[in-house]
Amino acid sequence: MQPNLKTVLSFLMAFCLLSFSLVAQTEETGFDGDHFSLEGALSLFEDAKSLEDFETALNTEKNHVNNLDLNEDGDIDYIRVIDNMDGDIHAIVLQVPLSTDESQDIAVIEIEKTGESNATLQIIGDEDIYGEMKIVEPFDVKADPTGKGPNAQFAHYRVVVNVWMWPSVRFVYAPRYRPYVSPWGWRAYPRTWRPWRPHPYSFHVQNRYVKPHYRVVSTHRVVRAHKVYTPRRTSSVTVRKRTTVVKTRNGKVVGAKTKTTKTVRGKNGNVKARKSTTRGAKRTKNGTVRGKKTTTRVKKKKRG
């Protein structure tokens, strides 16, 4: 028995909706987040059997999820996983140690149990990495039973996914589970891990491991878990400064305007000119400051 045309078209419509998330913004923004895929991280988390497995997958080159080099040493950064647990709430942090003194959170996976066999999940990209808080969540597509008219068979809507059956979620809600804290840190990495050179942005985007049912959203659903995470958030001064430069690249630099005056004198000590320079008015495309210069010349008085 062959499927009828309506069934085929309905299936194609649902497939297009699922695939739409893969056509997310791929234009390079200039923020560090261009080189870490939140959708890819959730794809790996969905497949993982434990948080240790998840950490290993994040730091595996062939998955093309992590392409970060925050300390700009020419090697990919190692991402460690830390679970902040509070009752039935989990705030699983993805963090990069940049030195012995600095670390930077990349994202946090926030999970809340909403029923006996129900859990909600979102991943939140850190504002110092993405320029602003970026939220990604899994979704599913279902036929809309209220659809009417000649195109009723094409009516579909997206629904929030119950992630309770994900192996990684069942792992963190197991009765004997102890919150996972990565044993690795700055220059203390697993023997099996070898850093690689960062790939070009276009190569990273084209090859990253992403399942088709993730989307960027503006609604923050997992609010209790975020309250657990917020006081534990870790950021790096180095990364924050770089993020600020990108934010202000095409406009005025707030708080960076300075004015200096230089007095030029002749051989006899008389003032020949004063040069006043204002810097920080604009930034060029490469991020450098273009200052304004004004010069006021003072004529030398003739002796009577």
ABEGO torsion letter per residue (X at the ends): XBBBAAAAAAAAAAAAAAAAAAABBABBAGBAAAABBAAAAAAAAAABABAAAAAAAAABAAAGABABBAAGAGBBBBBBBBBBBBEABBBBBBBBBABAABBBBABBBBBBBABAABBBBBBBBBAAAAGBBBBBBBBBBBBBAABBEAAAAABBBBBBBBAAABAAAAAAABAABBBBBBABBBGBBBAABBBBBBBBAAAAAAABBBBABBBBBABBABAAAAAAAAAABBBBAAAAAAAAAAAAAABBBBGABBBBBBBBBBAAGBBABBBBBBBGABBBAAGBBBBBBBBBBBBBBBBX
